Amino acid sequence: MKTKMMLLLVVIYLLLPVVNAGNSVCLYIFYGKTCPHCGEERAFLQGLKTKYSQLEIHEFEVYYNKANRDLFNEIAKAYHITTSSGVPMTFIGEKAFIGFVEGNDEIYDSKTNAYVGYSGILEKTIEEYAGKGGVNCPSNVSTTVPPNQNEVVISVWILGVIFIVIVIMGLMYKFKIIRMEVR
């Protein structure tokens, strides 16, 4: 029985994702569904996610989703950015980035209080925060951010597997008791 319980604990340990919020680099990107630069940046960020496993991307479509638009306005206000700045707008730690273009220039626009969203500076910022042990999502906003759809699916899947393992272990234990009584 002890070995089966140990096996169960090992299975649960292996199936649960290792979550270390202290190492994650939280990134918010606000985009428009029909915005071509937004699509380019989103694809670029997904590519970076394979390079930086601690990158936690939260995407918010603002053209057709009022709740996301309200969140965008709230975060932009917290960063002292005018909401007329447009999208894509990306927030990483204390930095905000407007627009997206390939390149390595580091240009800060004092009118918008944001950096120009050059791909090189976005990656450099992610790398810097990863090296410092990560950075949390903006905490000075009141709106609750919905969980990432992938996180929900993975959590449900893991709970399902754990439930099945527990049921199988319980049945094995039950049949072992029945076999002992028959003898």
C-alpha positions as CSV (number, residue, x, y, z in Angstrom):
1,M,0.0,0.0,0.0
2,K,2.9,2.4,0.8
3,T,4.4,1.9,-2.6
4,K,1.1,2.6,-4.3
5,M,0.7,5.8,-2.3
6,M,4.2,6.8,-3.2
7,L,3.5,6.0,-6.8
8,L,0.4,8.2,-6.7
9,L,2.3,11.1,-5.1
10,V,5.0,10.8,-7.8
11,V,2.4,10.7,-10.6
12,I,0.7,13.8,-9.1
13,Y,4.0,15.6,-8.7
14,L,5.0,14.9,-12.4
15,L,1.6,16.0,-13.7
16,L,1.4,19.2,-11.9
17,P,3.0,22.1,-13.7
18,V,5.8,23.7,-11.9
19,V,4.6,27.3,-11.2
20,N,7.1,29.7,-9.9
21,A,5.5,33.1,-10.0
22,G,8.7,34.7,-8.8
23,N,10.4,33.8,-12.0
24,S,7.7,34.8,-14.5
25,V,8.0,37.8,-16.7
26,C,4.4,39.2,-17.1
27,L,3.6,41.0,-20.3
28,Y,0.3,42.7,-21.2
29,I,-0.3,43.4,-24.9
30,F,-3.4,45.3,-26.0
31,Y,-4.2,44.9,-29.7
32,G,-6.8,45.3,-32.3
33,K,-8.2,42.4,-34.2
34,T,-7.7,44.0,-37.7
35,C,-4.4,45.8,-36.8
36,P,-1.5,44.4,-38.9
37,H,1.3,45.6,-36.6
38,C,-0.6,44.0,-33.7
39,G,-0.6,40.6,-35.5
40,E,3.1,40.9,-36.2
41,E,3.9,41.7,-32.6
42,R,1.7,38.9,-31.2
43,A,3.5,36.4,-33.5
44,F,6.9,37.8,-32.5
45,L,6.0,37.4,-28.8
46,Q,4.8,33.8,-29.3
47,G,8.2,33.1,-30.8
48,L,9.9,34.6,-27.8
49,K,7.8,32.4,-25.5
50,T,9.7,29.4,-26.8
51,K,13.0,31.2,-26.0
52,Y,12.0,32.5,-22.6
53,S,9.8,29.9,-20.9
54,Q,9.1,32.3,-18.0
55,L,7.4,34.7,-20.3
56,E,3.7,35.1,-19.3
57,I,1.8,36.8,-22.1
58,H,-1.7,38.3,-21.5
59,E,-3.4,39.4,-24.7
60,F,-6.4,41.8,-24.8
61,E,-8.3,42.6,-27.9
62,V,-9.6,46.2,-27.6
63,Y,-11.5,47.0,-30.8
64,Y,-14.4,44.7,-30.1
65,N,-14.2,44.0,-26.3
66,K,-15.3,46.8,-24.0
67,A,-13.9,45.2,-20.8
68,N,-10.5,44.9,-22.4
69,R,-10.7,48.5,-23.6
70,D,-11.5,49.6,-20.1
71,L,-8.6,47.6,-18.7
72,F,-6.3,49.2,-21.4
73,N,-7.5,52.7,-20.4
74,E,-6.9,51.9,-16.7
75,I,-3.4,50.6,-17.2
76,A,-2.5,53.4,-19.7
77,K,-3.6,55.9,-17.0
78,A,-1.5,54.2,-14.4
79,Y,1.5,54.5,-16.7
80,H,0.6,58.1,-17.5
81,I,0.0,57.3,-21.2
82,T,-2.8,58.9,-23.2
83,T,-5.2,56.2,-24.5
84,S,-5.2,57.9,-27.9
85,S,-1.8,56.4,-28.4
86,G,-3.2,53.4,-30.2
87,V,-2.2,49.7,-30.4
88,P,-0.3,47.6,-30.1
89,M,0.5,48.8,-26.6
90,T,2.7,46.5,-24.5
91,F,3.4,46.7,-20.8
92,I,6.4,44.9,-19.2
93,G,7.3,45.8,-15.6
94,E,7.7,49.6,-15.5
95,K,8.0,50.0,-19.3
96,A,5.4,50.6,-21.9
97,F,5.8,50.1,-25.7
98,I,3.7,51.7,-28.4
99,G,3.6,50.2,-31.9
100,F,5.7,47.4,-33.3
101,V,8.5,47.3,-35.8
102,E,11.5,45.1,-36.4
103,G,14.8,46.6,-35.2
104,N,17.0,47.3,-32.3
105,D,16.6,51.0,-31.7
106,E,15.8,52.2,-28.2
107,I,13.6,55.3,-28.6
108,Y,11.6,56.8,-25.8
109,D,8.7,59.0,-26.8
110,S,8.1,61.6,-24.1
111,K,4.8,62.6,-25.6
112,T,3.3,59.2,-25.0
113,N,5.5,58.2,-22.1
114,A,6.4,55.0,-23.9
115,Y,9.2,53.4,-25.9
116,V,8.7,52.7,-29.6
117,G,8.0,49.0,-29.9
118,Y,11.1,47.8,-31.6
119,S,11.4,44.0,-31.5
120,G,15.0,44.2,-30.2
121,I,14.1,46.4,-27.2
122,L,11.1,44.3,-26.4
123,E,13.3,41.2,-26.3
124,K,16.0,43.0,-24.4
125,T,13.5,44.1,-21.8
126,I,12.1,40.6,-21.4
127,E,15.7,39.3,-21.0
128,E,16.5,41.9,-18.4
129,Y,13.5,41.1,-16.3
130,A,14.1,37.4,-16.6
131,G,17.7,37.9,-15.4
132,K,16.4,39.8,-12.4
133,G,14.1,37.0,-11.4
134,G,11.0,38.1,-13.2
135,V,8.4,40.8,-12.9
136,N,4.8,40.8,-11.8
137,C,1.8,41.8,-13.8
138,P,0.6,45.4,-13.2
139,S,-0.8,45.5,-9.6
140,N,-2.1,49.0,-9.7
141,V,-5.3,48.1,-11.6
142,S,-8.6,47.2,-10.2
143,T,-9.9,45.1,-13.0
144,T,-9.5,41.3,-12.6
145,V,-7.7,39.8,-15.5
146,P,-9.4,36.6,-16.8
147,P,-7.2,33.5,-16.8
148,N,-5.4,32.5,-19.9
149,Q,-7.6,29.9,-21.8
150,N,-4.6,27.5,-22.0
151,E,-4.1,27.7,-18.2
152,V,-7.7,26.7,-17.7
153,V,-7.6,23.8,-20.1
154,I,-4.4,22.5,-18.6
155,S,-5.7,22.8,-15.1
156,V,-8.9,20.9,-16.0
157,W,-6.9,18.2,-17.7
158,I,-4.6,17.8,-14.7
159,L,-7.5,17.6,-12.3
160,G,-9.1,15.0,-14.6
161,V,-6.0,12.8,-14.6
162,I,-5.6,13.1,-10.9
163,F,-9.2,12.0,-10.4
164,I,-8.8,9.0,-12.7
165,V,-5.6,8.0,-10.9
166,I,-7.3,8.2,-7.5
167,V,-10.3,6.2,-8.8
168,I,-8.0,3.5,-10.2
169,M,-6.0,3.4,-7.0
170,G,-9.2,3.1,-5.0
171,L,-10.5,0.3,-7.2
172,M,-7.2,-1.6,-6.9
173,Y,-7.3,-1.3,-3.2
174,K,-11.0,-2.4,-3.1
175,F,-10.3,-5.5,-5.2
176,K,-7.3,-6.4,-3.1
177,I,-9.5,-6.4,0.0
178,I,-12.2,-8.5,-1.8
179,R,-9.6,-11.0,-2.9
180,M,-8.3,-11.3,0.6
181,E,-11.8,-11.9,1.9
182,V,-12.4,-14.6,-0.7
183,R,-9.3,-16.6,0.3
